[in-house]
């Protein structure tokens, strides 16, 4: 049989592309921070792995780059109490987008003033918890939230610290579902229609609300500062408009969406320092043009911190060769799939994979697929893997630290994998693997 000539792209070896800093090959076998994958797999597969040192270093790089500013780790990418604690230890605050994420940050010992709260449909209970916990910023996303939050602030005897989320019309990054600054979508308040101005004025006139700044988020998987610079210019123009009617804007938050490499074909993203330099330059230029003070800058990176340090370890099940219009493709089935990584099915996201052991066999065009009852259950669409991949082999998929576990499900009643933090000092569970009792709803103490 002739294998398909297309998509035979080998995964980059450790030390390049999307792999974490501490993934290496030792005598042909993959090791993470000195621990062999074979030994780690004894905890069971599928298994999410996190390179703790790499994640901490990436967080620290953003803090260093921003200097006199604030970095809020976007908890939606992956958050546990321990991860929240790591981020605070490295100088970051925590951005949350639900009551669950807020409670997780608090459980990690994060001071309330180091937490931000987003959401386009915040419940009364979530806002009450935020105010009672002393959350440092609540991002207003719709006109009705002004009265809703003001009433709860009055009830709790507090003044709510607020940002206004604006839609600038600038959107960048990948799939349409993750581009969030165009007009026809659920997030934010339009600059073009005047909705953002109306809300900012209403907030400034309400004694139970304090307007601290403006917030913008333009999308995800953005690889350079150009889109952020355009959004920054629009936000500063709006800040100048508010300044002209007596409303100060002390801070501007340009959100997240900073991209990463997922495969060996992805371009290398701008560094943290390059991103911040481009954003600051745009802000300073716009402020000089408008004649207003330069506001404090904050950002909300998520996947750029949690993505590359995280990987998913699978065990190979069935393999088979399938005829295509261009030749033969090898299908490699693993013991997980769309329940532990929905992004390929949801967004058409690309990933890459490495065989856990060394092999001298020729590479063949392969597709890594999951075990779920869906033809769209694809883990890695196109990758070159050794021809001798067989049942029982370990397969490692890169850059799943962001949105892997956080978007995981129990589809087909599979158990969600645990998340194991790995460092030179040892291993520890960030999230324990689910048990069959969890799936069956069995509670032994009842």
Legacy VTK file of the C-alpha trace (Angstrom):
# vtk DataFile Version 3.0
C-alpha trace
ASCII
DATASET POLYDATA
POINTS 446 float
0.000 0.000 0.000
1.084 3.581 -0.664
0.725 5.994 2.218
-0.746 9.440 1.582
1.874 12.081 0.808
-0.120 14.786 2.561
0.085 15.690 6.224
3.189 13.623 6.920
4.531 16.304 9.272
6.679 14.943 12.088
6.149 16.416 15.519
8.986 18.615 16.735
11.286 16.887 19.165
11.384 17.994 22.826
13.005 21.373 23.270
11.244 22.890 20.245
7.823 24.199 19.254
4.921 23.443 21.567
6.642 21.191 24.115
7.273 22.265 27.729
10.730 23.320 28.801
11.475 20.239 30.869
10.440 17.502 28.425
13.482 15.524 27.278
14.460 12.204 25.741
16.577 9.917 27.895
17.868 6.786 26.167
15.107 7.206 23.608
12.237 7.498 26.083
10.413 10.715 27.006
10.906 12.192 30.466
9.243 15.192 32.107
11.306 16.998 34.742
13.292 13.810 35.282
10.293 11.442 35.475
9.796 8.869 32.740
6.432 8.803 30.988
6.323 5.077 31.609
6.433 5.676 35.357
3.947 8.556 35.199
1.533 6.394 33.193
1.282 4.035 36.162
-1.158 6.605 37.604
-3.459 5.626 34.729
-4.220 7.059 31.307
-5.439 9.346 29.906
-3.499 11.685 32.157
-2.963 15.423 32.018
0.604 16.414 32.912
1.781 19.902 33.931
5.405 21.045 33.967
5.220 23.151 37.133
8.521 24.986 36.653
7.665 25.895 33.063
4.243 27.236 34.055
5.719 29.350 36.828
8.431 30.687 34.517
5.890 31.706 31.870
3.843 33.541 34.486
6.932 35.304 35.770
7.896 36.387 32.235
4.623 38.333 31.853
5.129 40.074 35.211
8.658 41.043 34.201
7.495 42.309 30.811
4.682 44.518 32.088
6.734 46.190 34.823
4.532 48.921 36.303
1.239 47.202 35.501
-0.877 44.214 36.461
-1.079 40.681 35.089
-4.287 38.749 35.753
-3.993 35.035 34.997
-7.093 33.991 33.029
-8.367 31.181 35.216
-10.765 29.886 32.546
-7.790 28.298 30.760
-7.060 26.044 33.750
-7.575 26.786 37.426
-7.254 24.882 40.672
-6.552 26.213 44.171
-2.905 25.184 43.779
-2.554 26.857 40.376
-4.105 30.031 41.816
-1.529 29.937 44.598
1.324 29.442 42.098
0.206 32.485 40.135
0.007 34.748 43.181
3.428 33.526 44.325
4.793 34.605 40.937
3.282 38.084 41.219
0.029 37.684 39.258
-3.594 38.271 40.167
-6.444 35.968 39.086
-9.132 36.669 36.499
-12.321 34.644 37.016
-15.385 34.227 34.807
-17.826 32.345 37.046
-18.703 31.747 40.666
-16.861 28.428 40.518
-13.659 30.076 39.358
-14.097 32.801 41.985
-14.524 30.216 44.724
-11.506 28.283 43.432
-9.288 31.372 43.582
-10.499 32.120 47.111
-9.866 28.495 48.111
-6.301 28.929 46.865
-5.800 31.743 49.363
-5.903 34.547 46.796
-6.732 37.868 48.501
-9.996 39.329 47.226
-8.326 42.482 45.954
-6.157 40.291 43.675
-9.207 38.800 41.914
-11.197 40.097 38.945
-14.661 38.895 37.932
-15.959 38.687 34.372
-19.140 37.242 32.903
-21.963 38.249 30.596
-24.658 36.777 32.885
-23.608 37.184 36.512
-26.029 35.947 39.141
-26.945 37.903 42.257
-25.230 35.264 44.399
-22.011 35.538 42.401
-21.947 39.345 42.667
-22.757 39.183 46.382
-19.901 36.741 46.971
-17.558 38.993 44.983
-18.429 42.057 47.045
-18.318 40.203 50.370
-14.895 38.803 49.400
-13.505 42.226 48.528
-12.909 41.420 44.871
-10.742 44.080 43.269
-12.645 44.522 40.006
-15.982 43.523 38.521
-16.240 43.922 34.762
-19.629 45.275 33.664
-20.791 43.584 30.467
-24.335 44.883 29.898
-26.510 47.883 30.842
-28.682 45.920 33.273
-25.690 45.022 35.412
-25.353 48.625 36.549
-28.581 48.567 38.564
-28.118 44.917 39.530
-24.654 45.455 40.993
-25.527 48.819 42.568
-28.459 47.251 44.446
-26.285 44.446 45.817
-23.533 46.899 46.742
-26.050 49.026 48.648
-27.406 45.909 50.370
-23.924 44.794 51.446
-22.774 48.264 52.431
-19.971 48.376 49.880
-18.890 50.358 46.846
-18.368 48.037 43.887
-15.071 48.478 41.994
-15.945 48.319 38.278
-14.552 48.201 34.775
-16.630 48.661 31.603
-16.061 46.023 28.939
-16.142 47.687 25.532
-16.377 46.222 22.040
-13.987 48.109 19.824
-14.766 46.465 16.475
-11.203 45.120 16.426
-11.034 41.345 16.459
-8.101 39.037 15.915
-6.940 35.469 16.265
-8.411 32.139 15.241
-11.910 30.705 14.928
-14.923 33.067 14.779
-16.249 31.542 17.983
-13.252 32.914 19.900
-13.072 36.364 18.292
-14.803 38.582 20.814
-14.589 42.247 19.783
-16.839 42.376 16.728
-20.305 43.901 17.226
-22.577 40.897 16.625
-21.737 38.781 19.679
-22.631 38.482 23.324
-19.742 40.237 25.070
-19.253 43.871 25.954
-20.747 47.283 25.248
-20.398 48.934 21.876
-18.318 52.042 21.374
-19.928 52.609 17.966
-23.527 52.748 19.227
-22.792 54.731 22.384
-23.799 51.876 24.724
-20.422 51.930 26.468
-20.660 55.690 27.067
-24.163 55.411 28.524
-23.050 52.735 30.963
-19.874 54.617 31.954
-21.912 57.754 32.677
-24.503 55.787 34.680
-21.746 54.171 36.736
-20.023 57.481 37.427
-23.289 58.904 38.743
-24.071 55.975 41.058
-22.692 56.295 44.621
-22.498 52.508 45.012
-20.217 52.000 41.987
-16.650 53.121 41.360
-15.421 53.228 37.760
-11.803 52.046 37.794
-11.154 51.480 34.121
-12.018 50.169 30.678
-11.663 46.602 29.487
-11.238 45.187 25.983
-10.790 41.634 24.720
-10.306 41.110 20.991
-10.040 37.335 20.557
-7.745 34.374 21.123
-4.635 32.747 19.706
-3.150 36.116 18.697
0.525 35.916 17.800
1.623 39.565 17.669
0.749 42.952 19.147
-0.836 44.553 16.058
-4.451 43.772 16.987
-3.905 44.763 20.617
-2.368 48.055 19.489
-5.411 48.846 17.325
-7.782 48.016 20.195
-5.689 50.076 22.612
-5.961 53.109 20.348
-9.768 52.779 20.220
-10.022 52.347 23.988
-7.832 55.394 24.648
-9.941 57.475 22.277
-12.975 56.492 24.355
-11.099 57.273 27.583
-10.381 60.739 26.167
-14.083 61.174 25.372
-14.960 60.327 28.985
-12.183 62.594 30.272
-13.791 65.433 28.335
-17.022 65.061 30.342
-15.257 64.772 33.680
-14.924 60.974 34.017
-11.406 59.704 34.791
-10.171 56.343 33.495
-7.236 55.331 35.714
-6.640 51.916 34.109
-7.012 50.109 30.798
-7.135 46.306 30.572
-6.397 44.885 27.112
-7.527 41.374 28.026
-5.922 38.136 26.915
-5.730 35.970 23.825
-1.946 35.737 23.559
-1.208 32.776 21.316
1.043 29.727 21.487
2.423 27.084 19.142
0.377 23.890 18.877
2.324 22.135 16.100
5.672 22.383 14.388
4.046 24.361 11.577
2.740 27.184 13.770
4.684 30.443 13.663
6.483 31.412 16.836
4.496 34.035 18.767
5.935 37.361 19.824
7.637 37.298 23.197
5.993 38.728 26.283
8.299 41.755 26.101
7.483 42.330 22.417
3.745 42.126 23.092
3.868 44.605 25.949
6.150 46.991 24.046
3.708 47.119 21.130
0.720 47.697 23.402
2.436 50.383 25.486
3.611 52.222 22.395
0.047 52.366 21.033
-1.344 53.558 24.365
1.269 56.257 24.813
0.838 57.486 21.235
-2.961 57.636 21.594
-2.738 59.422 24.955
-0.323 61.996 23.579
-2.646 62.594 20.619
-5.663 62.946 22.916
-3.877 64.974 25.566
-4.801 62.726 28.496
-2.678 61.007 31.181
-1.380 57.537 30.381
-3.507 55.011 32.330
-2.167 51.994 34.162
-2.033 48.869 31.978
-3.321 45.420 32.867
-3.608 42.235 30.801
-5.112 38.741 31.211
-2.943 35.999 29.675
-4.214 32.440 30.079
-3.187 29.886 27.477
0.256 31.465 27.024
0.921 30.519 30.662
-0.938 27.225 31.048
-0.967 25.845 27.491
2.574 24.670 26.642
3.397 23.388 30.155
0.436 20.986 29.889
0.266 17.765 27.888
-2.018 14.741 27.681
-0.623 11.239 27.962
-2.642 8.503 26.234
-2.279 4.781 25.695
-2.733 3.467 22.171
-5.543 1.012 21.506
-6.487 -0.096 17.999
-4.658 0.962 14.839
-5.736 0.501 11.233
-4.898 1.738 7.757
-7.621 3.581 5.827
-7.639 4.334 2.101
-8.069 8.010 1.157
-8.162 9.749 -2.235
-4.432 10.423 -1.814
-3.296 7.090 -0.465
-3.335 5.350 2.908
-3.620 7.034 6.299
-2.911 5.248 9.584
-5.621 5.701 12.219
-4.290 5.483 15.775
-6.982 5.181 18.434
-6.264 6.197 22.022
-8.036 5.734 25.351
-9.353 9.314 25.540
-10.539 11.840 22.990
-13.082 14.620 22.740
-14.085 14.251 26.389
-10.615 15.374 27.484
-9.931 17.740 24.552
-12.989 19.146 22.794
-11.081 21.846 20.904
-10.400 19.869 17.690
-14.113 19.053 17.376
-15.280 22.508 18.497
-12.807 24.747 16.667
-10.935 22.471 14.264
-7.882 23.055 16.454
-4.616 21.403 15.433
-2.287 19.504 17.758
0.754 17.293 17.456
1.894 14.084 19.141
5.027 12.092 19.970
5.466 8.400 20.592
6.610 7.816 24.149
9.387 5.389 23.155
12.161 5.568 20.603
11.570 4.024 17.185
13.683 3.515 14.075
10.652 2.792 11.870
9.760 5.100 9.010
7.123 7.725 9.725
3.711 7.344 8.104
0.822 9.836 7.786
-1.343 9.275 10.836
-4.495 10.552 12.480
-4.885 10.204 16.237
-8.515 9.608 17.155
-10.440 9.135 20.369
-12.605 6.302 21.654
-15.928 8.172 21.589
-18.943 7.322 19.467
-18.440 10.282 17.110
-16.647 10.376 13.752
-15.484 13.891 14.621
-13.658 12.610 17.707
-10.201 13.579 16.447
-7.297 14.313 18.767
-4.568 15.082 16.201
-5.769 15.469 12.638
-2.480 15.041 10.791
0.865 13.928 12.154
3.690 11.643 11.033
4.155 8.771 13.485
6.424 5.718 13.320
4.942 2.827 11.351
5.426 0.464 14.303
3.027 2.281 16.675
1.097 -0.505 18.388
-1.434 -1.261 21.090
-0.105 -0.380 24.536
2.276 2.364 23.362
2.218 5.712 25.104
1.411 8.774 23.030
1.949 12.343 24.226
-0.077 15.276 22.839
1.365 18.782 23.244
-0.067 22.057 24.511
-3.259 20.788 26.137
-2.734 22.633 29.422
-5.147 25.369 28.409
-8.790 24.348 27.960
-8.098 20.601 28.089
-9.234 19.810 31.616
-11.270 23.019 31.973
-13.530 22.054 29.030
-13.526 18.300 29.702
-16.759 16.329 29.891
-18.108 12.891 30.746
-19.403 12.191 27.246
-20.082 8.458 26.766
-19.793 8.329 30.572
-16.017 8.309 30.517
-14.088 9.472 33.551
-12.328 12.809 33.307
-8.562 12.379 33.736
-6.622 13.740 36.656
-4.046 16.506 36.350
-0.603 15.685 37.706
1.907 18.443 38.449
5.456 17.287 37.757
8.673 18.875 38.997
12.180 17.779 39.880
10.986 17.572 43.490
8.251 15.049 42.682
4.642 14.824 41.561
1.334 15.900 43.063
-2.295 15.912 41.985
-3.753 19.255 40.949
-7.011 17.459 40.167
-7.554 13.829 41.117
-8.830 11.423 38.444
-12.534 10.707 38.557
-13.620 7.309 39.812
-16.402 5.026 38.625
-18.314 6.002 41.774
-18.176 9.610 40.547
-19.689 8.545 37.226
-22.357 6.334 38.782
-23.296 8.909 41.430
-22.433 6.558 44.277
-21.664 8.258 47.592
-20.456 5.709 50.158
-21.201 8.002 53.110
-24.912 8.268 52.273
LINES 1 447
446 0 1 2 3 4 5 6 7 8 9 10 11 12 13 14 15 16 17 18 19 20 21 22 23 24 25 26 27 28 29 30 31 32 33 34 35 36 37 38 39 40 41 42 43 44 45 46 47 48 49 50 51 52 53 54 55 56 57 58 59 60 61 62 63 64 65 66 67 68 69 70 71 72 73 74 75 76 77 78 79 80 81 82 83 84 85 86 87 88 89 90 91 92 93 94 95 96 97 98 99 100 101 102 103 104 105 106 107 108 109 110 111 112 113 114 115 116 117 118 119 120 121 122 123 124 125 126 127 128 129 130 131 132 133 134 135 136 137 138 139 140 141 142 143 144 145 146 147 148 149 150 151 152 153 154 155 156 157 158 159 160 161 162 163 164 165 166 167 168 169 170 171 172 173 174 175 176 177 178 179 180 181 182 183 184 185 186 187 188 189 190 191 192 193 194 195 196 197 198 199 200 201 202 203 204 205 206 207 208 209 210 211 212 213 214 215 216 217 218 219 220 221 222 223 224 225 226 227 228 229 230 231 232 233 234 235 236 237 238 239 240 241 242 243 244 245 246 247 248 249 250 251 252 253 254 255 256 257 258 259 260 261 262 263 264 265 266 267 268 269 270 271 272 273 274 275 276 277 278 279 280 281 282 283 284 285 286 287 288 289 290 291 292 293 294 295 296 297 298 299 300 301 302 303 304 305 306 307 308 309 310 311 312 313 314 315 316 317 318 319 320 321 322 323 324 325 326 327 328 329 330 331 332 333 334 335 336 337 338 339 340 341 342 343 344 345 346 347 348 349 350 351 352 353 354 355 356 357 358 359 360 361 362 363 364 365 366 367 368 369 370 371 372 373 374 375 376 377 378 379 380 381 382 383 384 385 386 387 388 389 390 391 392 393 394 395 396 397 398 399 400 401 402 403 404 405 406 407 408 409 410 411 412 413 414 415 416 417 418 419 420 421 422 423 424 425 426 427 428 429 430 431 432 433 434 435 436 437 438 439 440 441 442 443 444 445
